[in-house]
Amino acid sequence: MNMKDSKTRLPVPQYSYRQNIKKEDREVYRRIALIITAFFVILLILWFMGTNFINALGLLSRGTTQSNQNNTQDSDLPLLAPEIEKLPESINLDTITISGQTTSEVKVKLILNTKEIDQVKADSTGAFVFEKVKLIEGLNLIKIVAENSKDEKEESSTTINLDKTKPNLFINNPSDGTIYPVNTKTINVSGTTEPNTVVHVNSFQAVVDQKGSFSLNLPVTAGVNSLDFSSVDAAGNVNNIKLSISVEGSAEPSDVSQ
């Protein structure tokens, strides 16, 4: 018996070219079917949503492009220290508006008396505004911090004083009801107030010295003369005192305001 014939013959695998081709065809058909289905789904969406859907896609695309442009612009521009528009040294209002200029499109923070109270974004020109900022009585420290997309920071600061108290005002001369003799043409008025205030007696301004003292030679006429003293401080607070004096002689009552 031949030894070769005694060995068991292994079956030879049979590969079908036709079967392989059919498998590939099925995969191609499946992909085509998915594409056609997706196409009809898109057509249905466009049918029901119309131009709104297309416009939404356009806005989304433009928004993404604009955002990328803004980020690029922000990162390319040098960060400028904020310039705060000049504020008065003192004010008698509880709230104020703070505005200024810095690099465009950056974050701007408002810190009032060491506490962050608001944050805005500078516009395309670099302008920023904080409205209705509530102050505390006395000195207020205002700090503006600008920050770009690189986390770089620049800051500026200023102060403002909230003062709602009227300035002191005392009249030394004349006393209310004083009577002057006939032919008196002028009288000396004097008093004290706070330094750095503006004092008027009727329409005449008196000079206030560093200690708050003031005096003025005021013209008067015969008869009753009404005197209106006013003292205005830097914050705009006003204190008024009214009195009257008389000059002997016959005349109608008048305000001394020539």
C-alpha positions in Angstrom: 0.0 0.0 0.0 1.3 3.4 -0.9 2.2 5.5 2.2 1.1 8.6 0.5 -2.3 7.2 -0.2 -2.6 6.2 3.5 -2.5 9.8 4.6 -5.8 11.5 5.2 -6.5 14.1 2.5 -7.5 17.5 3.9 -10.4 19.2 2.2 -9.3 22.0 0.0 -11.1 25.3 0.9 -13.2 26.5 -2.0 -13.4 30.3 -2.5 -16.3 31.6 -4.5 -15.5 34.8 -6.4 -19.2 35.3 -7.0 -19.9 35.2 -3.3 -17.2 37.7 -2.5 -18.5 40.1 -5.2 -22.1 39.8 -3.7 -20.8 40.7 -0.3 -19.1 43.9 -1.6 -22.2 44.8 -3.6 -24.4 44.5 -0.5 -22.1 46.9 1.4 -22.2 49.4 -1.5 -26.0 49.2 -1.7 -26.2 49.7 2.1 -24.1 52.9 1.8 -26.2 54.1 -1.1 -29.4 53.5 0.8 -28.0 55.5 3.8 -27.1 58.4 1.5 -30.5 58.4 -0.2 -32.2 58.3 3.2 -30.1 61.2 4.5 -30.8 63.2 1.4 -34.6 62.8 1.8 -34.4 63.7 5.5 -32.6 66.9 4.5 -35.3 67.6 1.9 -38.0 67.1 4.5 -36.3 69.5 6.9 -36.0 72.1 4.2 -39.6 71.6 3.2 -41.0 72.1 6.7 -38.5 74.8 7.9 -37.9 76.6 4.6 -35.6 79.5 4.4 -35.5 79.9 8.3 -33.3 76.8 8.5 -30.9 78.0 5.8 -30.7 81.5 7.4 -30.0 79.9 10.8 -27.2 77.9 9.3 -25.8 81.0 7.7 -26.0 83.0 11.0 -24.3 80.2 12.9 -21.5 80.0 10.3 -21.0 83.8 10.3 -21.1 83.8 14.1 -18.4 81.2 14.4 -16.3 83.0 11.8 -16.8 86.4 13.6 -16.0 84.8 16.9 -12.8 83.4 15.6 -11.9 86.7 14.0 -12.6 88.6 17.3 -10.5 86.1 19.2 -7.7 86.5 16.8 -8.0 90.3 16.8 -8.1 90.4 20.6 -5.0 88.3 20.9 -3.2 90.4 18.3 -3.9 93.8 19.7 -1.8 95.2 22.6 -3.7 95.4 25.9 -4.1 99.1 26.9 -4.4 100.3 30.4 -8.0 101.6 30.8 -8.5 105.3 30.6 -11.3 106.4 33.0 -13.3 109.5 32.0 -12.7 112.2 34.6 -14.9 112.1 37.6 -15.5 115.0 40.1 -13.5 114.9 43.3 -16.7 115.1 45.4 -20.4 114.4 44.6 -23.7 114.4 46.6 -25.4 111.7 44.4 -25.6 108.1 45.6 -25.0 106.6 42.1 -22.8 107.5 39.2 -21.8 106.4 35.7 -18.3 105.3 35.1 -17.0 105.1 31.5 -13.7 104.9 29.7 -11.6 103.4 26.9 -9.3 100.4 26.5 -8.5 97.7 23.9 -11.5 96.6 21.9 -13.4 93.4 22.7 -11.7 92.7 26.1 -13.2 92.0 29.5 -13.5 95.0 31.8 -14.1 94.6 35.5 -15.2 97.2 38.0 -13.8 96.9 41.5 -15.3 99.3 44.0 -13.6 99.6 47.5 -11.8 96.2 46.9 -15.0 94.4 45.8 -15.7 93.3 42.2 -19.2 94.5 41.5 -19.6 94.3 37.7 -18.1 93.1 34.5 -18.7 94.2 30.9 -17.1 93.7 27.5 -15.5 96.6 25.7 -17.1 97.4 22.3 -15.4 97.4 18.9 -13.9 100.8 19.6 -12.7 99.9 23.1 -15.4 101.9 25.0 -16.9 100.6 28.2 -19.6 101.9 30.5 -20.8 101.0 34.0 -24.1 102.5 34.9 -25.8 103.2 38.3 -22.7 102.4 40.3 -23.7 102.8 44.0 -21.3 104.7 46.2 -20.8 104.6 49.9 -20.7 107.7 52.1 -17.1 109.1 52.2 -14.2 108.2 50.0 -14.7 105.6 47.3 -11.8 103.8 45.5 -12.6 102.8 41.9 -10.4 100.3 40.1 -10.9 99.3 36.4 -9.2 96.1 35.2 -9.0 95.1 31.5 -8.2 91.5 30.7 -7.6 89.9 27.2 -7.9 86.3 26.0 -4.2 85.6 27.0 -5.1 86.4 30.7 -3.0 89.6 30.5 -4.3 92.4 32.7 -4.0 96.2 32.9 -5.6 98.4 35.5 -6.3 102.0 36.4 -7.8 103.6 39.5 -9.3 106.8 40.7 -11.3 108.1 43.7 -14.5 109.9 44.4 -15.9 111.3 47.6 -19.6 111.0 48.4 -20.6 114.0 50.6 -24.2 114.8 51.3 -23.6 117.2 54.2 -24.3 120.9 53.9 -21.3 123.1 54.6 -21.3 125.1 57.8 -22.3 128.8 57.4 -22.2 131.5 60.1 -22.9 135.2 59.6 -20.8 137.5 61.8 -22.1 140.8 60.4 -24.7 142.2 60.0 -27.2 140.9 62.5 -30.7 140.3 61.3 -32.8 143.5 61.7 -29.9 145.9 62.0 -30.8 149.5 61.1 -28.2 151.7 59.4 -28.3 155.6 59.2 -29.6 157.7 56.3 -27.2 157.9 53.4 -25.6 154.5 54.0 -24.5 153.3 50.6 -22.5 150.1 51.5 -22.3 147.8 54.5 -19.7 145.2 55.4 -20.9 141.6 55.5 -18.7 138.8 56.9 -18.9 135.3 58.2 -17.3 131.9 58.2 -17.9 128.7 56.2 -15.8 125.7 55.2 -12.7 126.1 53.0 -13.0 125.5 49.3 -16.6 126.6 49.2 -18.2 129.3 47.1 -20.1 132.0 48.9 -22.6 134.5 47.4 -24.5 137.3 49.1 -27.3 138.0 46.8 -25.6 138.1 43.4 -22.2 139.1 44.7 -19.5 136.5 45.3 -17.3 136.8 48.4 -13.7 135.6 48.6 -13.3 132.7 51.0 -9.8 132.3 52.5 -8.1 129.0 53.6 -9.7 129.1 57.0 -13.2 129.6 55.5 -13.6 133.3 56.5 -15.2 135.7 54.0 -16.1 139.4 53.9 -17.7 141.7 51.3 -18.7 145.3 51.0 -22.3 145.2 49.8 -24.2 148.1 48.3 -27.5 148.9 50.0 -30.4 151.3 49.4 -32.7 153.2 51.7 -35.4 151.1 53.3 -35.5 147.3 53.9 -32.8 145.3 52.2 -33.0 141.5 52.0 -29.8 139.6 52.2 -29.5 136.0 50.9 -26.2 134.2 51.9 -25.4 130.9 50.2 -22.4 128.6 50.6 -21.8 125.7 48.0 -19.2 123.0 48.6 -17.4 121.0 46.0 -20.0 118.2 46.1 -22.8 120.6 45.3 -24.3 120.8 48.8 -25.9 124.2 49.6 -26.5 126.0 52.8 -28.6 129.2 52.8 -29.2 131.9 55.4 -31.6 134.8 54.9 -31.8 138.0 56.9 -32.7 141.6 56.4 -31.4 145.0 57.3 -32.8 148.5 57.0 -31.3 151.9 55.9 -33.2 154.9 57.3 -35.2 156.7 54.8 -38.3 156.0 52.7 -38.0 153.4 50.0 -39.8 150.2 48.9 -38.3 146.9 50.2 -35.8 145.5 47.7 -33.2 142.7 47.2 -29.7 144.0 47.0 -28.7 142.6 43.7 -27.2 145.3 41.6 
